[in-house]
Amino acid sequence: MEFKDYYAILGVEPSAGDAEIKTAYRRLARKYHPDVSKEAGAEDRFKAVNEAYEALRDPEKRKAYDQLRARGYRPGQEFRPPPDFGGGYGGAQGFEFEEVFGTDGDSGGFSDFFEGLFGRRRPGPQPRGPQPPRDSRAKFSIPLSAAYDGGSVRIDLGGRQLDVRVPKGIRPGQVIRLAGQGVGGGNLLLEAEYAAHPQFEVDGRNILYVLQVTPWQAALGTTISVPTLGGAVELKVPAGSDAGRKLRLRGRGLPGSPPGDQIVELEILAPAPVNEPQREAYRRLGEAFEPG
């Protein structure tokens, strides 16, 4: 397998803080999302960005990856996890039903490099004779759409595929018990966590979304179609809005009692002029707002 530089994929320095990494992820995920981007190779870039963020957003994974990266590996270099990898994390060799499983049957669609480090349990020596029943624990990632709608989620668990019934409005940390699916016929306790989403973040039951608007849309007001977990809705942007203004779509968050809201934060983006009429329009705009 080839070594991957997750910092380079996100375009940040290794010293970047959590907020900078999250901002870079959101920007690139929006840019390369298959439903939006028409660029060649956008889907592969989108998958790479998701994988990099999944590795760096978790403090323990990031610490283990940083220790490995410090050994001098370079992007594209042939790589095999060293035998002592994972001393501070648990490592690929240390997993026993303690990994985060994906929801599409292939550990989230991540590369062999990622799975070799974090997401694939290496088979160890098999005990002889039947094992006594005991409970096992695992974490599994739930797409926000499944948390919103409820339903069945398929996970891959050590080569077994299991269909897990997810209740509508499930919260991170909530445990689902699968009887008879643990070691020796014991229980399997699945702890839920939300999978990273390219557009939304979660704050309790509220969904956070950043909406890019042009300066004239913010200044004059407009109505824009905004995605939500329940489908697109029309949002009225009031005239005179500033960057950072938050608008609330009530009841458009995660289900619950009461349901959460979707909080839309405005981000003002000035499009780059690509022809002379557009450059002239910017010049006139500058003259109109020039003091004095």
C-alpha positions as CSV (number, residue, x, y, z in Angstrom):
1,M,0.0,0.0,0.0
2,E,1.1,3.6,-0.4
3,F,1.6,6.1,2.5
4,K,-0.8,9.0,2.5
5,D,-0.1,12.5,3.8
6,Y,-3.5,13.5,5.3
7,Y,-2.3,17.0,6.1
8,A,-1.4,17.6,2.4
9,I,-4.7,16.2,1.3
10,L,-6.6,18.8,3.4
11,G,-4.1,21.5,2.5
12,V,-3.1,22.3,6.1
13,E,0.1,22.3,8.1
14,P,0.7,19.5,10.6
15,S,0.5,22.1,13.4
16,A,-3.1,23.0,12.4
17,G,-5.7,23.1,15.1
18,D,-9.0,21.3,15.1
19,A,-10.9,24.3,13.9
20,E,-8.6,24.8,10.9
21,I,-8.8,21.2,10.0
22,K,-12.6,21.2,10.2
23,T,-12.7,24.4,8.1
24,A,-10.5,22.9,5.4
25,Y,-12.5,19.7,5.4
26,R,-15.8,21.6,4.9
27,R,-14.4,23.7,2.1
28,L,-12.9,20.8,0.2
29,A,-15.9,18.5,0.8
30,R,-18.2,21.1,-0.7
31,K,-15.9,21.7,-3.6
32,Y,-15.6,18.0,-4.6
33,H,-19.0,16.7,-3.5
34,P,-20.2,14.4,-6.4
35,D,-23.5,16.1,-6.4
36,V,-21.9,19.5,-7.0
37,S,-18.5,19.2,-8.7
38,K,-18.1,18.5,-12.4
39,E,-14.3,18.3,-12.2
40,A,-12.6,15.1,-13.4
41,G,-11.7,12.9,-10.5
42,A,-13.9,14.8,-8.0
43,E,-15.3,11.7,-6.5
44,D,-11.9,10.3,-5.7
45,R,-10.8,13.7,-4.2
46,F,-14.0,13.7,-2.2
47,K,-13.3,10.2,-0.8
48,A,-9.7,11.2,0.0
49,V,-10.8,14.4,1.9
50,N,-13.3,12.4,3.9
51,E,-10.6,9.8,4.8
52,A,-8.1,12.5,5.8
53,Y,-10.6,14.2,8.0
54,E,-11.7,10.9,9.6
55,A,-8.0,10.2,10.6
56,L,-7.3,13.7,11.9
57,R,-10.5,14.7,13.7
58,D,-10.0,12.0,16.3
59,P,-7.3,13.0,18.8
60,E,-6.1,9.4,19.3
61,K,-6.0,8.5,15.6
62,R,-4.2,11.8,14.9
63,K,-1.6,11.2,17.6
64,A,-0.8,7.7,16.3
65,Y,-0.7,9.0,12.7
66,D,1.6,11.9,13.7
67,Q,4.0,9.5,15.5
68,L,4.1,7.3,12.3
69,R,4.5,10.3,10.0
70,A,7.4,11.6,12.1
71,R,9.4,8.5,11.0
72,G,9.9,10.1,7.6
73,Y,7.4,8.4,5.4
74,R,6.5,10.4,2.2
75,P,3.3,10.4,0.1
76,G,3.2,7.6,-2.5
77,Q,6.0,5.7,-0.7
78,E,5.5,1.9,-0.4
79,F,4.3,1.4,3.2
80,R,3.6,-1.4,5.6
81,P,2.6,-0.7,9.2
82,P,5.7,-1.2,11.4
83,P,5.3,-4.0,14.0
84,D,5.4,-1.5,16.9
85,F,2.8,0.8,15.4
86,G,-0.1,1.8,17.7
87,G,1.6,1.8,21.1
88,G,-0.3,5.0,22.0
89,Y,-3.5,4.3,20.2
90,G,-4.2,0.6,20.4
91,G,-3.0,0.2,16.8
92,A,-4.2,-2.1,14.1
93,Q,-2.8,-5.0,16.1
94,G,-4.6,-4.1,19.3
95,F,-8.2,-4.1,18.1
96,E,-10.7,-6.6,19.4
97,F,-14.1,-5.4,18.4
98,E,-13.0,-1.8,19.3
99,E,-12.8,-0.3,15.8
100,V,-15.2,2.1,14.2
101,F,-17.0,0.2,11.5
102,G,-18.3,1.8,8.3
103,T,-21.9,1.5,7.1
104,D,-21.5,0.4,3.5
105,G,-19.9,-3.0,3.9
106,D,-16.3,-1.9,3.3
107,S,-15.2,-0.1,6.4
108,G,-16.6,3.2,5.1
109,G,-14.9,2.9,1.7
110,F,-11.5,4.0,3.0
111,S,-8.2,3.1,1.5
112,D,-6.1,0.0,2.4
113,F,-3.7,2.5,4.1
114,F,-6.4,3.8,6.5
115,E,-7.8,0.3,7.2
116,G,-4.3,-1.0,7.8
117,L,-3.8,1.6,10.5
118,F,-7.2,2.0,12.1
119,G,-10.0,0.1,10.7
120,R,-9.2,-3.5,10.0
121,R,-8.7,-6.0,12.8
122,R,-5.8,-8.3,12.2
123,P,-6.5,-11.9,12.8
124,G,-4.5,-13.2,15.8
125,P,-4.0,-16.7,17.2
126,Q,-7.4,-18.4,17.5
127,P,-8.1,-20.0,20.9
128,R,-8.7,-23.7,20.9
129,G,-12.1,-25.1,21.8
130,P,-15.3,-23.2,22.3
131,Q,-15.2,-19.8,24.0
132,P,-17.5,-19.0,26.9
133,P,-20.1,-16.4,26.0
134,R,-19.1,-12.9,26.8
135,D,-20.2,-9.4,25.8
136,S,-18.2,-7.5,23.1
137,R,-18.3,-3.8,22.4
138,A,-17.8,-1.9,19.2
139,K,-18.4,1.5,17.8
140,F,-20.1,2.1,14.6
141,S,-20.7,5.1,12.4
142,I,-24.2,6.2,11.5
143,P,-24.9,8.5,8.5
144,L,-26.9,11.5,9.6
145,S,-29.6,10.5,7.2
146,A,-30.0,7.2,9.1
147,A,-30.1,9.1,12.4
148,Y,-32.8,11.4,10.9
149,D,-35.0,8.8,9.3
150,G,-34.2,5.6,11.3
151,G,-34.1,2.2,9.6
152,S,-31.5,-0.5,8.9
153,V,-27.8,0.2,8.6
154,R,-25.4,-2.5,7.3
155,I,-22.0,-2.7,9.0
156,D,-19.0,-4.9,8.4
157,L,-17.7,-6.5,11.6
158,G,-14.6,-8.6,11.2
159,G,-15.7,-10.1,7.9
160,R,-19.3,-10.5,9.0
161,Q,-22.0,-8.2,7.6
162,L,-24.8,-7.3,10.1
163,D,-28.0,-5.3,9.6
164,V,-28.5,-3.1,12.6
165,R,-31.9,-1.5,13.2
166,V,-31.3,2.1,14.1
167,P,-34.0,4.0,15.9
168,K,-35.0,7.4,14.6
169,G,-33.2,10.2,16.4
170,I,-30.4,8.0,17.8
171,R,-27.8,9.9,19.8
172,P,-24.0,9.5,19.9
173,G,-23.1,7.2,22.7
174,Q,-26.4,5.3,22.6
175,V,-25.8,1.5,22.7
176,I,-27.6,-1.0,20.6
177,R,-27.5,-4.6,21.8
178,L,-27.4,-7.5,19.4
179,A,-28.1,-10.7,21.2
180,G,-25.9,-13.7,20.4
181,Q,-23.5,-11.7,18.1
182,G,-20.7,-11.4,20.6
183,V,-17.9,-13.8,21.5
184,G,-19.1,-17.3,22.0
185,G,-22.7,-16.3,21.6
186,G,-22.6,-13.4,24.0
187,N,-24.1,-10.0,23.3
188,L,-22.6,-7.5,20.9
189,L,-22.9,-3.9,22.3
190,L,-22.7,-1.3,19.5
191,E,-22.0,2.3,20.5
192,A,-23.3,4.8,18.0
193,E,-21.4,7.8,16.7
194,Y,-22.3,10.1,13.8
195,A,-20.3,9.7,10.6
196,A,-18.7,13.0,9.3
197,H,-20.9,14.8,6.8
198,P,-19.6,17.0,4.0
199,Q,-22.3,19.7,4.6
200,F,-23.7,19.4,8.1
201,E,-22.3,19.5,11.6
202,V,-24.2,18.4,14.7
203,D,-24.7,20.4,18.0
204,G,-26.9,18.3,20.2
205,R,-30.1,17.9,18.2
206,N,-29.4,21.0,16.1
207,I,-27.9,20.8,12.6
208,L,-25.3,23.4,11.6
209,Y,-25.0,24.5,8.0
210,V,-22.9,27.2,6.4
211,L,-24.6,28.9,3.4
212,Q,-22.5,30.9,1.0
213,V,-24.2,34.0,-0.4
214,T,-22.9,36.8,-2.6
215,P,-22.5,40.4,-1.3
216,W,-25.5,41.6,-3.2
217,Q,-27.7,38.7,-1.9
218,A,-26.7,39.6,1.6
219,A,-27.2,43.4,1.1
220,L,-30.4,43.3,-0.8
221,G,-32.0,40.1,0.6
222,T,-33.0,37.0,-1.3
223,T,-34.6,33.5,-1.1
224,I,-32.3,30.5,-1.4
225,S,-33.0,26.8,-1.5
226,V,-31.1,25.2,1.4
227,P,-30.5,21.5,1.9
228,T,-31.7,19.8,5.1
229,L,-31.8,16.2,6.3
230,G,-35.5,16.2,5.3
231,G,-35.0,17.7,1.9
232,A,-34.4,21.2,0.5
233,V,-36.4,24.1,1.8
234,E,-36.6,27.8,0.9
235,L,-34.8,30.2,3.2
236,K,-35.4,33.9,3.2
237,V,-32.2,35.9,3.7
238,P,-33.1,39.3,5.1
239,A,-31.7,42.4,3.5
240,G,-28.6,43.9,5.2
241,S,-27.3,40.6,6.5
242,D,-23.7,40.4,7.6
243,A,-21.3,37.5,7.4
244,G,-21.8,35.2,10.4
245,R,-25.5,35.9,10.8
246,K,-27.4,32.8,11.9
247,L,-30.8,32.0,10.6
248,R,-33.0,29.3,12.2
249,L,-35.1,26.6,10.4
250,R,-37.2,25.4,13.2
251,G,-37.8,21.6,13.5
252,R,-35.3,20.8,10.7
253,G,-32.7,19.3,13.0
254,L,-32.6,15.7,14.4
255,P,-35.8,14.1,15.7
256,G,-36.5,14.2,19.4
257,S,-38.8,15.7,22.0
258,P,-38.6,18.5,21.0
259,P,-36.9,18.1,17.6
260,G,-33.8,20.1,16.9
261,D,-33.4,23.1,14.5
262,Q,-31.2,23.7,11.6
263,I,-28.9,26.7,12.2
264,V,-27.8,28.4,8.9
265,E,-24.7,30.6,9.2
266,L,-24.2,33.0,6.4
267,E,-20.8,33.2,4.7
268,I,-20.4,36.0,2.2
269,L,-18.3,35.0,-0.8
270,A,-17.4,37.5,-3.6
271,P,-17.1,35.6,-6.9
272,A,-14.0,36.3,-8.9
273,P,-14.5,38.4,-12.1
274,V,-13.8,36.4,-15.2
275,N,-14.5,39.0,-17.9
276,E,-14.3,42.8,-18.5
277,P,-18.0,43.6,-17.8
278,Q,-17.6,41.9,-14.4
279,R,-14.4,43.7,-13.6
280,E,-16.1,47.0,-14.6
281,A,-19.0,46.2,-12.3
282,Y,-16.5,45.7,-9.4
283,R,-14.9,49.0,-10.2
284,R,-18.2,50.8,-10.2
285,L,-19.1,49.1,-6.9
286,G,-15.8,50.3,-5.4
287,E,-16.4,53.8,-6.6
288,A,-19.9,53.8,-5.1
289,F,-18.7,52.7,-1.7
290,E,-15.5,54.8,-1.7
291,P,-15.5,57.2,1.3
292,G,-15.9,60.8,0.5
